[in-house]
Amino acid sequence: MLTTNKTSSLVIDTLCDQACGQNIVVLCLYCDYQAQMNQSAVNMIGDLLRQVGWGGAEVRREIQNAFNESKWRGSQACQLPAMLQFFIRAISSIRRVYICVDAVDELLPKNRSEITDALRQIIQEAPNTRLFLTGRPHVRGELDKHLTKGAYIIYIVLD
């Protein structure tokens, strides 16, 4: 969905109000042009995982083991495929998960492509998930390309 900041805030606030006590989780990511270098797909999925509470003790142990293994191999970060699987497992017992990503157009093109591919995988493997994306109209074609399979997209363009 492509929309303005006020509309985005209204949608997120409404979702949060309706989620209270319903086994519904609203997760938000805010993209920022000035933080583009830190907004990789793995970091963003990690942020979503932190918001959902790491998904219980078993998932937390697996995440810790994956990070320890990455360090042993000389890397400081978990790889995207593993992070995605941790996230999908963490949300599997939740009735409905809303992922709201504001200003996707602010991401670097490579990162935008990776995060939209990751979001597509999430909605395919976790049918309890719904997406709400905002961005300027010029990213519409890219979102269509990455999200059309398994996604129902509504575009709202406001001047």
TARA-V400113 format. One record per pair of residues at least 12 apart in sequence whose C-alpha atoms are under 10 Angstrom apart, sorted by the first residue. I is the first residue (numbers start at 1). GAP is how many residues later the second one is. D is the distance in whole Angstrom. If there is no record, write none. Layout:
i = (I/I)
gap = (GAP/GAP)
d = (D/D)
This chain:
i = (1/1/1/1/1/1/1/1/1/1/1/1/1/1/1/1/1/2/2/2/2/2/2/2/2/2/2/2/2/2/2/2/2/2/2/2/3/3/3/3/3/3/3/3/3/3/3/3/4/4/4/4/4/4/4/4/4/5/5/5/5/7/7/7/8/8/8/8/8/8/8/8/9/11/11/12/12/12/12/12/12/12/12/12/13/15/15/15/16/19/19/19/22/22/22/23/23/23/23/23/24/24/24/24/24/24/24/25/25/25/25/25/25/25/25/25/25/26/26/26/26/26/26/26/26/26/26/26/27/27/27/27/27/27/27/27/27/27/27/27/28/28/28/28/28/28/28/28/28/28/28/29/29/29/29/29/29/29/29/29/29/29/29/30/30/30/30/30/30/30/30/31/31/31/31/31/31/31/31/31/31/31/32/32/32/32/32/32/33/33/33/33/33/33/34/34/35/35/35/36/36/36/36/36/37/37/37/38/38/39/39/39/39/39/39/40/40/40/40/40/40/40/40/41/41/41/41/41/41/41/41/41/41/41/41/41/41/41/42/42/42/42/42/42/42/42/42/42/42/42/43/43/43/43/43/43/44/44/44/44/44/44/45/45/45/45/45/45/45/45/46/46/46/46/46/46/47/48/48/48/48/49/49/49/49/49/49/49/49/50/52/52/52/52/52/53/53/54/54/54/54/54/55/55/55/55/55/55/55/55/55/56/56/56/58/58/59/59/59/59/59/60/60/62/62/63/63/63/63/63/64/65/66/66/66/66/67/80/80/80/81/83/84/84/84/84/85/85/85/87/87/88/88/88/88/88/88/89/89/91/91/91/91/92/92/92/92/92/93/93/94/94/94/95/95/95/96/96/96/96/96/97/97/97/97/97/97/97/98/98/98/98/98/99/99/99/99/99/99/99/100/100/100/100/100/101/101/101/101/101/102/102/102/102/103/103/103/103/104/104/104/104/104/104/104/105/105/105/105/105/105/105/105/106/106/106/107/109/109/112/112/112/112/113/113/113/113/114/115/116/116/116/116/116/116/116/117/117/117/117/118/118/119/119/119/119/120/120/120/120/120/120/120/121/121/121/121/123/123/123/123/124/124/124/125/127/130/130/131/131/131/132/132/133/133/133/134/134/134/135/136/136/137/137/137/137/140)
gap = (100/101/130/131/132/133/134/135/136/139/142/151/152/153/154/155/156/100/101/102/103/130/131/132/133/134/135/136/137/138/151/152/153/154/155/156/99/100/130/131/132/133/134/152/153/154/155/156/98/99/130/131/132/152/153/154/155/97/98/129/130/127/149/151/92/93/94/95/124/125/126/127/93/89/121/14/15/16/86/87/88/89/90/120/13/12/83/85/82/77/78/79/72/73/74/70/71/72/73/74/70/71/72/73/74/104/105/26/27/66/69/70/71/72/73/74/104/22/25/26/70/71/72/73/74/103/104/105/20/21/22/23/24/25/70/71/72/73/74/104/16/19/20/23/70/71/72/73/74/104/105/15/16/18/19/22/70/71/72/73/74/75/104/14/70/71/72/73/74/76/104/13/70/71/72/73/74/75/76/77/103/104/70/71/72/73/74/75/70/71/72/73/74/75/72/73/71/72/73/70/71/72/73/75/70/71/74/69/73/67/68/69/72/73/76/40/67/68/70/71/72/74/75/38/39/42/43/66/69/70/71/72/73/74/75/76/77/78/35/36/37/38/39/40/41/42/69/72/73/76/34/35/36/37/40/72/36/39/57/67/71/74/35/38/39/41/42/70/73/74/32/34/37/38/40/41/40/36/39/51/52/34/35/37/38/39/40/41/42/37/35/38/39/42/45/37/38/32/33/35/36/37/31/32/33/34/35/36/37/38/39/33/34/35/31/32/26/27/28/30/31/26/30/20/24/15/19/20/23/24/14/13/12/13/16/17/12/34/35/38/37/35/34/35/37/38/36/37/40/35/39/33/34/35/37/38/41/36/37/31/35/37/38/33/34/35/36/37/33/35/32/34/35/32/33/34/30/31/32/33/34/26/29/30/31/32/33/34/30/31/32/33/34/20/24/30/31/32/33/34/30/31/32/33/34/30/31/32/33/34/30/31/32/33/30/31/32/33/12/29/30/31/32/35/39/28/29/30/31/32/33/34/35/29/30/33/28/30/33/27/30/31/34/29/30/32/33/32/31/17/26/27/28/29/30/31/26/28/29/30/28/29/12/27/28/32/23/26/27/28/29/30/31/25/26/28/29/24/26/27/28/25/26/27/25/23/21/22/20/21/22/21/22/20/21/22/21/22/23/22/21/22/18/19/20/21/15)
d = (10/10/9/6/5/5/8/10/9/9/9/10/6/5/5/6/8/9/9/9/10/9/7/4/5/6/6/10/9/8/10/8/5/5/6/8/9/9/8/5/6/7/9/8/6/5/6/9/9/9/7/8/8/9/8/7/8/8/8/8/9/9/10/9/9/9/7/9/9/9/7/10/9/9/9/8/9/8/9/10/7/10/10/9/9/10/8/10/9/9/9/10/9/8/9/9/6/6/7/9/6/6/5/6/8/10/10/9/7/9/7/8/6/5/6/8/10/10/9/9/9/6/5/6/7/10/10/10/9/6/9/10/7/7/7/6/5/6/8/10/10/9/7/8/8/6/5/6/8/9/10/7/9/8/8/10/8/6/5/6/9/9/10/10/8/6/5/7/8/9/10/9/7/6/5/6/8/6/6/10/10/10/9/7/9/9/6/7/9/10/9/5/7/8/9/10/9/9/10/7/6/6/10/8/9/8/9/10/10/10/7/8/7/9/9/10/8/9/9/5/8/8/8/10/7/10/10/10/9/6/8/9/6/5/9/9/7/9/8/8/7/5/9/9/7/8/9/9/8/9/9/9/10/9/9/10/10/10/10/10/8/10/8/7/7/9/7/8/8/9/9/9/7/9/9/8/10/10/8/8/10/8/9/8/6/9/10/7/9/9/8/7/7/10/9/8/10/8/8/10/6/9/8/8/9/7/4/7/9/9/10/10/7/10/10/10/10/6/9/7/7/9/9/10/8/8/8/8/7/10/9/10/6/9/8/9/9/9/10/8/9/10/7/9/8/7/10/9/9/8/10/9/6/9/7/6/10/10/9/10/8/8/9/9/7/9/8/9/10/9/10/7/9/10/6/9/10/9/5/6/8/10/9/9/6/5/6/8/9/6/5/6/7/9/10/7/6/5/6/8/9/6/5/6/8/8/6/5/6/9/8/6/5/7/7/5/4/7/9/7/6/5/8/8/9/10/8/5/6/9/8/6/9/8/9/10/10/9/9/9/9/9/10/8/8/9/7/9/9/10/9/7/10/9/6/7/9/9/6/7/9/10/8/9/8/10/10/7/5/8/8/7/8/10/9/10/9/9/9/7/8/8/6/9/10/9/9/9/9/9/9/9/9/9/10/10/9/9/10/9/8/10/9/9/7/10/8)
